[in-house]
Amino acid sequence: MFLFRTFVTKVYAFKIAMSELTPRPIVLSGPSGTGKSTLIKKLMNEFKEYFGFTISHTTRKARPGEKHGQDYYFTNREAMEEAVSRNEFIETAEYSGNLYGTSKKAVEDVLSKQKICILDIDMQGVKNVKQTNLKPRYIFIKPPSMEALEERLRGRETETDESIQKRLCSAKAELEYALTGAYDVMIINDDLEIAYEELKGFLSQDISNLQKQKFKKH
């Protein structure tokens, strides 16, 4: 038996100058362990001049291989709570004793460069962003099964059994929310290359529009 701590979330008024020429942001969401980060890295590597990734803040410790300013902005609770009080975040959530959040500056920096802004956020973050004027396209990355997801989480060898059970419980809630039609597309990441091709296909028109804009400037 374990205690599951529900997300404590806050949403903040967020307005940014959006024009017809401003690329619509995209939100990638899905349970931890579905491969969102890997898909984002592949997208950024192939189309780095068209996409910009909003790096989230977190108070959790970095996992092996993670880098500050690349995977997350790793910070402490006091500093993040101070930033939150200054209304510097679009949304924040607390999970398993750690704070997570997307800063306004991270989004503004990407959009100011006329790039497609990528936000990697959880279900609560999605609900909060839906209350802003960003109007992104929502993409849900789904695991092939709960059994496969549990295997991936255990394969990390970085979490306790209690932590894994909490993530699986959270994953079930996220899957239920996805089935309500909250996302524009759902991609099952059973085979990474197939999932990536589906992701590119969904974003092909967005990429094409940016390519045309850049061509006109030249």
C-alpha positions as CSV (number, residue, x, y, z in Angstrom):
1,M,0.0,0.0,0.0
2,F,1.4,3.4,-0.8
3,L,0.3,7.0,-0.5
4,F,-0.3,8.8,-3.7
5,R,0.1,12.5,-3.5
6,T,-2.0,14.4,-5.9
7,F,-0.6,17.3,-7.9
8,V,-0.8,20.7,-6.4
9,T,-1.0,23.1,-9.3
10,K,-1.3,26.7,-10.0
11,V,-2.2,28.5,-13.2
12,Y,-1.1,32.1,-14.0
13,A,-2.4,34.8,-16.3
14,F,-0.3,34.5,-19.4
15,K,-0.6,36.7,-22.4
16,I,1.9,37.0,-25.3
17,A,1.6,38.9,-28.5
18,M,0.4,36.2,-31.0
19,S,0.0,37.1,-34.6
20,E,-0.9,35.0,-37.7
21,L,2.8,34.7,-38.4
22,T,3.7,33.4,-34.9
23,P,4.1,29.6,-35.2
24,R,1.6,27.7,-33.0
25,P,3.4,26.0,-30.1
26,I,3.1,22.3,-29.6
27,V,2.6,20.5,-26.3
28,L,3.9,17.0,-25.9
29,S,2.5,15.2,-23.0
30,G,2.3,11.6,-21.7
31,P,3.3,9.4,-18.7
32,S,6.9,9.4,-17.6
33,G,8.8,6.6,-19.5
34,T,6.9,6.9,-22.8
35,G,9.9,8.4,-24.6
36,K,8.8,12.0,-25.0
37,S,12.4,13.3,-24.4
38,T,13.8,11.0,-27.1
39,L,11.2,12.0,-29.6
40,I,11.8,15.7,-28.9
41,K,15.6,15.3,-29.3
42,K,15.1,13.6,-32.7
43,L,12.9,16.4,-33.8
44,M,15.3,19.0,-32.6
45,N,18.2,17.3,-34.3
46,E,16.5,17.1,-37.7
47,F,14.7,20.4,-37.6
48,K,16.7,22.5,-35.2
49,E,16.2,25.8,-37.2
50,Y,12.4,25.4,-36.9
51,F,11.8,24.2,-33.3
52,G,12.8,25.5,-30.0
53,F,12.4,23.6,-26.7
54,T,11.1,25.2,-23.6
55,I,13.3,23.8,-20.8
56,S,11.3,23.3,-17.6
57,H,12.3,24.0,-14.1
58,T,12.3,21.4,-11.4
59,T,13.4,20.9,-7.8
60,R,14.2,17.2,-8.2
61,K,17.7,16.0,-8.5
62,A,19.2,15.3,-11.9
63,R,19.2,11.7,-13.1
64,P,22.4,10.3,-14.6
65,G,23.2,11.9,-17.9
66,E,20.9,14.9,-17.4
67,K,22.4,18.3,-17.7
68,H,21.3,21.7,-16.2
69,G,20.0,24.0,-18.8
70,Q,19.6,21.2,-21.3
71,D,17.2,18.7,-19.8
72,Y,15.9,20.9,-17.0
73,Y,16.8,23.9,-15.0
74,F,17.6,22.2,-11.7
75,T,16.8,24.5,-8.8
76,N,15.8,24.4,-5.2
77,R,12.3,24.9,-3.7
78,E,13.0,28.3,-2.1
79,A,14.3,29.8,-5.4
80,M,11.5,28.4,-7.4
81,E,8.8,29.4,-5.0
82,E,10.2,33.0,-5.0
83,A,10.0,33.0,-8.9
84,V,6.5,31.7,-8.7
85,S,5.5,34.5,-6.3
86,R,6.9,37.0,-8.9
87,N,4.5,35.5,-11.5
88,E,7.3,34.2,-13.7
89,F,5.7,30.8,-14.5
90,I,2.9,29.8,-16.9
91,E,2.1,26.8,-14.7
92,T,3.6,24.7,-11.9
93,A,2.8,21.4,-10.5
94,E,4.1,19.4,-7.5
95,Y,4.6,15.7,-7.8
96,S,6.2,13.4,-5.2
97,G,7.6,16.3,-3.3
98,N,9.2,18.0,-6.2
99,L,8.1,21.2,-8.1
100,Y,7.9,21.4,-11.9
101,G,7.1,24.4,-14.0
102,T,7.3,26.2,-17.3
103,S,8.5,29.8,-17.2
104,K,7.1,32.6,-19.3
105,K,10.6,33.6,-20.4
106,A,11.3,30.1,-21.8
107,V,8.2,30.3,-24.0
108,E,8.8,34.0,-25.0
109,D,12.5,33.3,-26.0
110,V,11.4,30.6,-28.5
111,L,8.5,32.5,-30.0
112,S,10.5,35.7,-30.4
113,K,12.8,33.7,-32.8
114,Q,9.8,32.7,-34.9
115,K,10.3,29.0,-34.1
116,I,7.8,26.4,-33.1
117,C,7.8,26.3,-29.3
118,I,7.9,22.7,-27.8
119,L,6.5,22.3,-24.3
120,D,7.0,19.0,-22.6
121,I,4.4,19.0,-19.7
122,D,2.2,16.7,-17.8
123,M,-1.6,16.4,-17.7
124,Q,-2.0,19.2,-15.1
125,G,0.2,21.4,-17.1
126,V,-1.9,20.8,-20.2
127,K,-5.0,21.7,-18.3
128,N,-3.4,25.0,-17.2
129,V,-2.0,25.9,-20.6
130,K,-5.5,25.4,-22.0
131,Q,-6.4,28.5,-19.9
132,T,-3.8,30.7,-21.6
133,N,-3.9,32.3,-25.0
134,L,-1.1,30.2,-26.4
135,K,-3.4,27.9,-28.4
136,P,-0.9,25.2,-29.0
137,R,-1.4,21.9,-30.8
138,Y,-1.7,19.0,-28.2
139,I,0.1,15.7,-28.8
140,F,-0.2,12.8,-26.4
141,I,2.6,10.1,-26.4
142,K,1.0,6.8,-25.3
143,P,2.9,3.7,-24.1
144,P,2.1,0.4,-25.8
145,S,0.8,-1.0,-22.5
146,M,1.0,-0.4,-18.8
147,E,3.2,-3.5,-18.5
148,A,5.7,-2.0,-21.1
149,L,5.6,1.3,-19.3
150,E,6.5,-0.4,-15.9
151,E,9.3,-2.3,-17.6
152,R,10.8,1.0,-19.0
153,L,10.5,2.7,-15.6
154,R,12.2,-0.2,-13.8
155,G,14.9,-0.3,-16.5
156,R,16.0,3.2,-15.5
157,E,17.2,1.8,-12.2
158,T,16.9,5.3,-10.7
159,E,13.7,5.0,-8.7
160,T,12.3,3.1,-5.7
161,D,9.4,0.7,-6.1
162,E,7.2,3.2,-4.3
163,S,8.1,5.9,-6.8
164,I,7.4,3.6,-9.7
165,Q,4.0,2.7,-8.4
166,K,3.2,6.4,-8.0
167,R,4.2,7.1,-11.6
168,L,2.1,4.2,-12.8
169,C,-0.9,5.5,-10.9
170,S,-0.3,8.9,-12.4
171,A,0.0,7.3,-15.9
172,K,-3.5,5.7,-15.6
173,A,-5.0,9.1,-14.8
174,E,-3.2,10.7,-17.8
175,L,-4.4,8.0,-20.1
176,E,-8.0,8.5,-18.9
177,Y,-7.7,12.2,-19.5
178,A,-6.2,11.6,-23.0
179,L,-9.3,9.5,-23.9
180,T,-11.6,12.5,-23.2
181,G,-10.4,14.1,-26.5
182,A,-8.1,16.6,-24.8
183,Y,-5.3,16.1,-27.4
184,D,-5.2,16.7,-31.2
185,V,-3.4,13.5,-31.8
186,M,-2.4,10.4,-29.8
187,I,0.8,8.6,-30.9
188,I,1.7,5.1,-29.5
189,N,5.4,4.8,-28.9
190,D,5.8,1.1,-29.4
191,D,8.5,1.4,-32.1
192,L,10.5,4.7,-31.8
193,E,11.1,5.2,-35.5
194,I,7.5,4.6,-36.4
195,A,6.3,6.9,-33.6
196,Y,8.8,9.6,-34.8
197,E,7.5,9.3,-38.4
198,E,3.9,9.8,-37.1
199,L,5.1,12.8,-35.1
200,K,6.8,14.4,-38.2
201,G,3.7,13.7,-40.3
202,F,1.5,15.5,-37.8
203,L,3.8,18.5,-37.8
204,S,4.6,18.5,-41.5
205,Q,2.4,21.4,-42.4
206,D,3.8,23.5,-39.6
207,I,7.3,22.8,-40.7
208,S,6.3,23.6,-44.4
209,N,4.8,26.9,-43.4
210,L,7.9,28.0,-41.6
211,Q,10.1,26.9,-44.5
212,K,8.0,29.1,-46.8
213,Q,8.3,32.0,-44.5
214,K,12.1,31.7,-44.3
215,F,12.3,31.4,-48.1
216,K,10.3,34.6,-48.6
217,K,12.7,36.5,-46.2
218,H,15.6,35.4,-48.4
